[in-house]
């Protein structure tokens, strides 16, 4: 996936959460995560991504997190 494609999907994700509202966003993200984990289909990869996501939240700016994901893709 290109950085432009990743940015487009990130924008869609943010817009969807805005449209759903603050109360529904955590439920949406949980459902999205479960669907993504099912698509990934590999426990070790899913566990690594969970760890990576939590590390990125420990002080990284959102754009940095997206850029890091694009570099790994």
C-alpha positions in Angstrom: 0.0 0.0 0.0 1.4 3.4 -0.9 1.7 6.3 1.5 -1.1 8.1 -0.4 -3.4 5.1 -0.2 -2.7 4.7 3.5 -3.4 8.4 4.1 -6.7 8.1 2.2 -7.8 5.1 4.3 -6.7 6.9 7.5 -8.8 9.9 6.4 -11.8 7.6 5.7 -11.3 6.0 9.2 -11.3 9.4 10.9 -14.3 10.7 8.9 -16.3 7.5 9.8 -15.5 8.0 13.5 -16.6 11.6 13.3 -19.8 10.7 11.6 -20.5 8.0 14.2 -19.8 10.3 17.1 -17.6 10.1 20.1 -19.8 7.5 21.9 -19.8 5.0 19.0 -16.2 5.4 17.9 -14.7 3.0 20.5 -17.2 0.3 19.4 -16.5 1.0 15.8 -12.7 0.6 16.4 -13.2 -2.6 18.3 -15.3 -4.1 15.5 -12.9 -2.8 12.9 -10.0 -4.4 14.8 -11.8 -7.8 15.0 -12.5 -7.7 11.3 -8.9 -6.8 10.5 -7.6 -9.5 12.8 -9.8 -12.0 11.0 -8.5 -10.8 7.6 -4.8 -11.0 8.8 -5.5 -14.6 9.8 -2.2 -15.0 11.7 -2.0 -14.9 15.5 1.7 -13.8 15.7 1.2 -11.0 13.2 -2.0 -9.8 15.0 -0.1 -9.8 18.3 2.8 -7.9 16.9 0.5 -5.3 15.4 -1.3 -4.9 18.8 2.1 -4.3 20.4 3.2 -1.9 17.7 0.0 0.1 18.0 0.3 0.6 21.7 3.9 1.6 21.4 3.0 4.2 18.8 0.6 5.8 21.2 3.3 6.3 23.8 4.3 9.7 22.7 4.2 9.5 18.8 2.3 12.1 16.8 -0.6 10.6 14.7 1.2 11.4 11.4 4.3 9.6 12.7 2.3 6.6 13.5 0.8 6.6 10.0 4.2 7.1 8.4 5.6 4.2 10.4 2.9 1.9 9.3 3.4 2.9 5.7 7.1 2.2 6.0 6.4 -1.3 7.3 3.8 -2.0 4.6 
